Amino acid sequence: MDRLHTMGTQTDWVVMIVYLVAILLFGSYFSKYNHNTTDFFFGGRRFSWWLIAMSILATGVSSHSFVKYSAKAWEYGFSSSMSYMNDWFFIPFFMFGWLPIVVYSKIRSIPEYFEKRFSPSARFFVTILQLLYLVGYIGIGFLTMGKAILPLMPPSINLFGIEINITLMGLIIVIAFVTGAYTTFGGQIAVLFTDLVQGFMLLLAGLMVFIIGIDYVGGWHAFWNLLPTDWKLPLAHFNKPSDFNFVGIFWQDGIAGSVGFLFMNMGLIMRFMSAKSVNEGRKAAAFNILFMLPISAIVVSGGGWVGKAMSMLSNSPIPANTEPDFIFVVVANIIMGPGIFGFVIASLAAALMSTVNTLLNACSAVYVNDVYGPIKVWLKKKQKNDKVDEKRALLVARIATVAFTVLGVLAVIPFSSYPTVYEAHGYFHSTLTPPLVIAIFLGVFWKKFTPAGVIATVIGGVSLMILGAYYPGILISPFDYGTPMDPVHPYTYIGALYNTLVCLGVGVIVTLLQNQFISIANRIKKGSSHNLIIVTMIVLSSIIFSMVVFNIGGVQFLFIASLFMTLMISLISTYYIKYDPVIKTEGLTAGSIHRAKELFKGSKLNEREGEIVKVNWKLREDDEDLINLSNHDMKKMYAEEGDLVYVSDARKYLGGLKSFHSRFGKPHNEEGIIYISREHLRNGLLIKDRPLTAEKEM
Amino acid sequence: MPSFFNTWLPFIYLYGVGGFCFFAGMILIRKLKGIDMRQKKHRFWWKVMFFGYFYFMLIHALLIIAALYW
């Protein structure tokens, strides 16, 4: 199909450029709030739930973007919304399992959790998978952005007499440059605040397209009656066709995607880490899934639904050569006036930028925490003082952002072979999420899960997954629920079920056989040729993994070899890793959250729920991390010396931008007064004479 | 009229298999004491989580009925 070009008017371009520049300036303003890497990556753990919720919305809506959902909405109808309505099933695991552990264990990245819970080697393997996941996600984001903007561009431009053809890849490189620059200098606080604006703009733009579109086709009744019944159903056909079926999408999106998004999307986790407390994180998650996602389903699919109704009109204005990925832009161009079309496209592009920004930020966080940090420790490089170290880490974070932008652009290449962004994203989710999802899930909810289990899940699971990709007709078809296999892109969605099962199977079996592995490892240790045995197993495992990657040998041989390799890897891990299950699970599993809170606080918990008090502040001439409230105020708060406290500017609309965390010090007798240190004043960005609120945390 | 494969089977599968995951999660967090029912906030979230499951089930059921009979 020919690609569409040169949509929109000059007014649209002016509106777009003004909007994007305004967003850039708005984000840059907030970059001044980045004092250290905690601010840069996590926004200082201070924000209210509504700010986090809007930020998640901007990330979620744009990553599950207008482009891909409108495409499926146009092809298959209301069932395009099902991906937005199947995220609730894992909310108990998230709200009362993973979220408190992430916050209370004070980890700065998901791989760091694996080091605390298992071992440094587990962290190493998880870091590789995590970075692959994030870079892939960035690639999807760039591809989507390119596809959204390409229809607006002319086929070529003349620059200083040189004719330059505008291609998808060329456009993506330009977009990547702008996005990378913005994230590099903005950091997480900039991302959070631009997301707030963009969240609103996105909702507005999507709803405008849907409502104006319905009006265009003659009102709600005309719109409803134009659509065939099949097309109005909210869930797709159970197992047909191969490019859009319910059961495949349930496993790819409802299971792997939802768990992946909630549990291992570092960008999203960082949003929750920016919340002032775990409870605020829960509020943000619940509000987002219950209310914002159903609205978002309409917002992102509306263009496609309206496009379909328009295509049923006798004089359909939709060009016959329209590719599904371009339908949103085509519909918006037809129904919107000059300038408004520019606004819609600008909000779309800005929101996509927001998703990519978040992911770039997450990538550099993982790099600084899980690659740069451990390497520095390993090299035992001595730093003169902490401040210099922070500055250096911030610089490394910025350089890493640039590097991951480049990798993200390269990741576009494999995804661009899929007919739509939806399928590319589907394949990406079903392939990259299962090993990490299973590793996190078993790590958090199964105390017995061991380092050998997690390493075997990652290496052995991936090996069996690669085999599934090479031999889908043999390995994945027993789980396909009758979905047809597309020979070019086999089992794009239902592959997630096979991948999840093999990773889960490997993790569970290896953990259940742990005592046998320990016994064999001990026997090897006692033998005189223990080094030779272990080195042989490492070499054999590497050879088998390489054979699987390059598909050398038949499926039967490689499958059995993969299982053999998994056993060897489990044995090697058990041999090398010193693991104390009591220490390594303390505060790091869902069964020990109370202990996690105690470790976070550093003393016994005080969970009596008291009042939030409003106070005026006075400065103490020291930098001690304690605040002092009156006896009376502390009584109202049920607070005791040493308890944790959150102090914030009383203006709620700031969402916690001007706030800090501290501990209660000795009480005084000046009711309504809080004594704070100079450091609190600096970190909290407080303003003279502005009242504060103080809230006991625990 | 669309077939059962297009209407109620996906619905049953979604809330059956999804429901299995959901209720397993609810039981697990209770058993592992991730949720502490002595706390007022936790009791609130317990109710919200149940509400969410039936809320989405109701929305999907109504949308299917609307598509078929409206």
Interface residues (C-beta under 8 A of the other chain):
Chain A: F78 M85 N86 W88 F89 F90 I91 P92 F93 M95 F96 G97 P100 W224 T229 D230 K232 L233 P234 L235 A236 H237 F238 N239 K240 F246 V247 F250 G254 I255 N279 R282 A286 I289 L290 P294 F445 T589 A590 G591 I593 H594 E607 E609
Chain B: M1 P2 F5 N6 T7 L9 P10 F11 Y13 L14 V17 G18 G19 C21 F22 G25 M26 L28 I29 L32 K33 G34 I35 D36 Q39 K40 K41 H42 W45 V48 M49 G52 Y53 Y55 F56 I59 H60 L63 I64 A66 A67 L68 W70
